[in-house]
Amino acid sequence: MNVPERDRFQVITEHARNRLIYNASYLGVERSDGIVLVQVFLSKGRTTQQKQAFYAGVARRMASAMDRFRDAAEWGEWSVIAMYL
């Protein structure tokens, strides 16, 4: 994605169950209280294909790091997120 070295800014926030409001079955994707939201801000200049490849890579890396998920392909959320590019 052509990101400059050391260009990394992260905000990690945890919420109590009653402080994170979400639809447990939005667009037909079932979610639990163990939901993880990832929000990425990109500057102009990235194509839709670059963004989709980036999101797919994030899904794969998260799935391999979290043993309760068997396969990134099972994450229907990522296909939903890609629609909002």
Secondary structure, 3 states (H helix, E strand, C coil): CCCCCCCCCCCCCCCCHHHCCCCCCHHHCCCCCCCCCCCCCCCCCCCHHHHHHHHHHHHHHHHHHCCCCCCHHHCHHHHHHHCCC
